[in-house]
Amino acid sequence: NAVYLQTLSVATFGDIVLSKSWTGGGALTFVGGTTGGTATINATANCIQGLVTLPGPVALNDFKLRSVGNGISMAAPSVMTFSRITFEACSNAHIICATAGAKVTAATNYTVSAGAGFHVWCSDFGTVELASRTVNISTASLAFAVFIYNPRFGNVLANAMTFTGATATVTGTNWYVNYNGIIYTNGA
């Protein structure tokens, strides 16, 4: 019982809020046009936000994310994957995963074209998986307070990540870990 929602490639949307569960389970997939499309979610809070326990995984594919809050926000024990995303300017975080059982996974390589307060904020037993992904930097200057921020009890898998694209000047702290948080880089 999978649901697949595809938009026009050039469309612009507001916040997607997953505040109610659906019956029957199955995956829910949002696609921003064709592969590599230019559909944009221009949010006033969070581009996509999971607020309740969802009966199946959610996928977000082929969008540009721009927000005065967060790009991807998981605040409930559910699973979200993203593919071929371009993270544009976000006031808080590109990715925030901050509750037990919440998991955000990069299913493909992705692009960062503007900064945010944090690229990743993971806490409170949430998990963010970026392992073995290539991040394309598509601008000459990026600013973050902290690239990967884990103030308490989060789990970030960032081993074997690579960075390509523009020769960028990136300012900010690489990572911050406190109160039993984990950022696994395998020495990188």
N, C-alpha and C positions, 0 to 999 in steps of 0.2 A: 504494500500500500504506500508506495513512495509518491510524493508530490514534488513536481518540478515546475518552477515558475521562472520563465525567461522574459526579459525586458528587451526593449529596443536598445541598440548599441549606443545611441546618443542621448538617451533619456537622463534626467536628473530627478532624484527622489529625496524625500525626507527620511526621518528616523523609521527604522523597522524595529518594533517592540514586540517581543514574544512574551506576552503576559498571560496567555491562557494555553493550556495543553490541548492537544487534539486527540480524538479517539482513533483507535485502530493501530496506533504506533506507526512505524515506517519513517523513512527519511524525509526531510524537507530541504529542498535545494533551491537557492536563489541564484540566477545566472544573469549577469549584466550584458545581455546581447550575445554576440558571437565570441568565440575564444579570443581573448585579448581585447575585448570590447572596451568602449570608453564610457559606459554608463557610470554615473556618479551618484553616490549617496552623500548629500550635503546636509548634515544633521545639525539640529539645534541642541541635541543632548548626546545621543549615542547613535552611530550609524546603524548598528544592529546590536540588540540587547536581549539577553535571555534572563527573564525575571522569575520563571517558575521551572520546576522539574519537567523536562520534556520527554515524551514517550519514545523518541527516536533521535538520531543525530541530525544536526543542521549543517548544511554546507553553504558557503558564500563564495561564488566564483566570478571572476572577471569584472570586478568593480574597482572604481577609485573611491576611497573613503576620505572624507573631509568633515571635521566636526568641531564645534565649540566645546565638546566634551571628549568622548572616547570614540575610537574607530570600532573595535569589537569589544563588547562588554559581556562577560558571563558572570552573573550574580546568582546563579542557581546551579544545582548539581545536574549538569547536562553536558553534552559533547557538541563542539562546533569545530568544523574544519574550514580552512580557506585555501583557495587556489587562484593563482594569477591575480593577486590583489596589488593595487598601488596605494600605499599609505601616503596621503597628503597631510596638510597641516591639521593637527588636533591639539586642542588646548591642554588636555590632560594626558591621555595615553593612546597610542595606536592600538594596543592590545591590553585589556585588563581582565584578569581571571582571579576572582577573589572570594571563593567559597569552597567548602569541602565538596568534592565530587565534580566540580566544574573542570572542564578540560578544553583547551583550545590548541589545535594542531595545524601547522603549516603543511598542507598536503603537496604543495609544489613550491618552487622558488617564487620570490615576490620582489616588489620594488618599493623603495622609500624615496619619495620626491620632496618631502618637507619634514621639518622637525615636529617635536611634541614635547610635553613635559617629560614623558617616559615613552620609550618604544614599547617596552613590556613592563607591566606591573602585575606581579603574581604574589598572592598571599592567601592566608587562611585555608591551607590545604588544597588550593587549586593547583592545576598543572598546565604548563605551556610547553609544547614540543616544537622546537625549531631545528632539531638535529639534522645535520647533513643538507641543510638548505643553503642556497646562494641568494644573498640579498643584493639586488642591483641598486646602486646609489645613482639617482638620475639628476642630481643637482650638485653645484659646486660647494654649497655650504649648508650644513645641518646643525641644529642646536637641540640638545636634550639636557634636562637637569641630570638624569641618569638614564643610560641606555636600557639596562635591565635592572629593575627595582624589585627587591624581595624583602619587605620589611618584617615579615613573620610567617613562618610555616609554609611557604610556597615551594613548588618544585618546578624548576625551569631546566629543560634539556636543551642545551645550546652547543653540544659537541659537534665538531666537524662542520661548523658554519663557515661559509666563505663570503667575501664581499667583492663585488665587481662594479664596473661602471665608471662614473666620474671620479676624478681625483678630488675628493671632497675634503674640506676642512670640517671635521666633526668636533663640536665642543660639548663638554659635559663629562660626567663620570661614567666609566664603562659599566660598572655594576655596583650594586649595594645589596648586602645580605646582612640580616640580623635575626635574632630570635629563632634559631633552628631552621631558617630557610636554606634552600639548596639551589645553586646555579651550577649545573654540571657542564663543564667545558672540556673535560678530558685534557687539561693542561694548556689549552689554547689561550 
